[in-house]
Amino acid sequence: MPKFITQRWHGLHMVLSMCFSLMLIALLSIYRWEYGIMGLTLFFFIALMLVRAERAFRQEFSQYVLTLSKRVKGATQEAIDHLPVGILLYDRERRIEWHNPFVRHMIQKEELIGTSLDELLPVLKSAEKKEGESFNVGIGDRTYEVIHHRKERLYYFRDVTRLVRLQEQYEQERVVIGLMHLDNFDEAGQGMNDQERNLMLTEVTGAISQWAIKHDISLRRYDTDRFLLILEQRELNRLMKSRFDILDVVREKTRKNKIPITLSIGLAATGDTMIERTQNAQAALDIALARGGDQAAVHNGERIVFFGGKTNAVEKRTRVRARVIAHALGNLIRDSEQVLIMGHMEPDMDALGAAIGVLRAVRKNDRPGYIVLDEDDHNLGIERLLEAIEKHDYLRERIVTPERALQMVDDTTLVILVDTHKPSLAIEPRLLDKAERVVVIDHHRRGEEFVRDPVLVYLEPYASSTCELVTELLQYQKDRIVMDTLEATALFAGIVVDTKSFAFRSGSRTFEAASFLRQHGADLAMVQTLLKEDLDRFVKRAEIVKNTEVVYDKIAIATGEEGERYDQILIAQSADTLLNMHGIRAAFVVCERDDGKVSISARSQGDINVQVVMEEMGGGGHLTNAAVQLDNLTVSEARERLLKILEKVHEEGSDAE
């Protein structure tokens, strides 16, 4: 092309030169006409040659343009035919109007024009995102990145199968750090000689080593009862599918022991560095231990997933921890100007009794203490206790509302949270955010949600109740403690309610705590008075129990009437009643509460972990005692959701057998 442009400029220069020549010939003709004729003849000859050259140039240039246009058009078609990107146009009825060969090869069908796009590729509409945003779809065994332009009715497809597979390979090969702990190892070895202890340890570690080899896990023991695990994400996924069967293997191998050995495992696949993953694994292990052990906690993203937890926590035989916590709590109280004590929403006998017990410890350390209580939002089971508090000489003056507590809290205030460790369940969650120092005393298995940066935690899932824990702390105050009748009775009543009159979750420490309270004035007659039930409530509970269905020959599910509202304690009592029936191993009661939420109370004899079931629905609790509150669901919808989870648990149990 530049060549033709140069020639054209040269031709223009020649025309100008010829015009100048004509002027010279004209001047020459004035003086010598014969020279003028000769010059004019020569001029016409040169002009003829120039016209022919110009015509040849134009013809050659036109041919060049036509050839170039054909080449560009051919190259464009060649590019569209062999472009590694699919292009598809469709009409207003979403029928295919045009596509390039890439699309035909992608769908592996010869004739596509006129075919309905939604019938041919329904995955496009279901996976589609906003205008111009790319999304991935699977077509056959390949994965394609799709971009949709609605205005042009145009789809672009790009094969990203290799990239996706590389990404999947990267995800599967990510390093996972794990920590394993042998629960109850010291307790299980009591009464054994060295040979028996070593034989037991060899048998357990042998089973763990075989499990590690089977799942390609690098296993290193760094203490008598502690192991470091290093594995890949793909193996972690397999372990999660098997629900960590090593927990059952180790438990079965030591079941004959007076105290069986169980495993607690913490694993973490998240963290930018190995140090962060190790810290996350340690945090997961701490949570598994705080929940009672015999389970695996996997930190595999935003939340922690739990597996196992089929046994109750073994009661600790040493009181060292209780004594240390009591000493630390006394120091924290003395270092504070005032103490605010708070339980969970709709506090029950255990929460209020524990709060009254902690208030006694605060008074013993000569500090002002207050119990945060919303008298309009409490459990009906504590009404008689509240009436007794109103008549008490000083307790009635120590009850403050949540609003008043928020005004009172400052930098010198200590907040003590009892019978829960979840801020969302506290009577006033804002109090926990505002206070600089928070103590947690609880007997529930630890969940994902926890108080942020508490200064002291006394969380013992083996305990029957928070009242039991508080009673132990009172025993280790620096001076001999003196309690009045109502204080001791409230603590005793909390233990009685949570143990169902010492029928469940009652260890030796439970009876020791009850004995201590009895010695310090707990009135059994008053306990019976506080826990008496109205006839109307008894009838209402009977109506709930009447609507019971038994599934899997051992699980009872009762539902309240649709539209009928029940208080939480009645729902819990109904579950307790069902569990006392012959052949029932677990009971679930689904009812609508007074606040409009649907509540499920779950009880178990121990062989079915109701805590896992309730956690799956967003709640929590213990292996034998758990609950959940659900928003925006009807009773029947909540029941159907519960049945699906129970079906899943039953299938997993059948597979394990």
C-alpha angles and dihedrals in degrees: 000000000000087000092059092046090053091049091050093053088048091054091052089052090053092051090054090048091052091051089053089048091054089054091052092047090052092051090046092052090060091064104027115016094188090059089048092055091049092048093047091051090051090047094054091048092053091044091053090052091049093050090051091049091049091049091049089048093052092048092048091047093050090050090050092052092049091049092048092049091052090048093050092047091048092048090049092051090045090051093049091047094049101028110128088227126083118230121193130177122194135184131237092279089053093250117145112259101173140352138172123245091263090070092050090051091045094053094033094222126121104212115044105146110113094013118133108255093209092054094044098043109014089162090073095067096043094050097038119127135186124319111293095004116127123230135179126241132180117233114178109319093330133086121221133193109224130200118188126200107190097188092057092035087231135145127196120199127196124183107235097163094120092048092048092048091050089050091049090048090051091050092047093049097048113129116251121199119208138180123202128197130191104225120216092006094142093042093046091054095054112117092020126111121233093266093053092046092051091046091052092047092048092052093049096044090046090057091047092049092051090049091050093050091048092054097039093247122158103227125192126173112216098171138018092268103018133083136185117222127198118183144142128264092249090059091047089055090053091048090051090051090051088046090231097293089188086080090063093042095055093043092052093048091057099032091109090061118097086241113025122218115242133184132239117195130187119190131178129192094170129083134087093239136034089248091057092048091050090050090049090049090052090049090050090050091049090053091048090051092045089053090058103272128252090102145086123238115200120196096200104152133322095345139038118244120207129210129185121004092152096146134059117253113268113247111248114241096206125078094198094104093050091051093048092048091048091052092047092047091051091053092049091050093049091049091056130081092214139358128222117199120200137175133189128293114287090016117217131205093280094052096045094040091051090048091053089049093051089048088058089054090050092051089047088059092049098247129126112253134186134192114224108221135159103212091197092056111049141116115273089228092073098050093102091047090052089051089053090049090053089059094045119109098235110000094076089059091053097061114099132178122244090250092053091047091055089055093048100049118100140147092292095050123107116207118203116196115200134192094009138054097192115098091207090062096048119110090243113014091183089066090064091051094047097047118082094206125044130175121200122206113177143141099203122107110264118259133193094271113073140159111277114250101340115193092219133016125191102178114157115166092187090069120098094224145347087254088063091053093047091048090055090050090052090054091060100050113130094254132034107281124228120205131186122229098262094050094050092042093050091053091045091049090052090055092046093052096047094045094043089240092322093306097116136036092002116147132172090272089056092058091043090054091048090049091051091052092047089053090051096054109281107164114217092195090054089049090056090048092050091050100043116129129221119240092236091056091049091054092047091051090051089054091055093048089050090064094063129138122190116216128187087010093277111048119085120202118189125183132196122231114282108258093014115116127215134184119248097247091054090052091051093047090052090055090050090051092052092050089059091061118106114265095011112126097172135017133199125188118194117194141146113253128221090261093057096255120124111240128199119196115194130195131179141182089228105265091087116055104223090177091068091049093050093045088054087059094046101267134092147192134133136329090260101025125042143138145185137200118213131199127210095013132112122226092255093049091050090049092052091049090050091050091053092052091046089051090053092048091047092051091049090050091050091049091050091053 
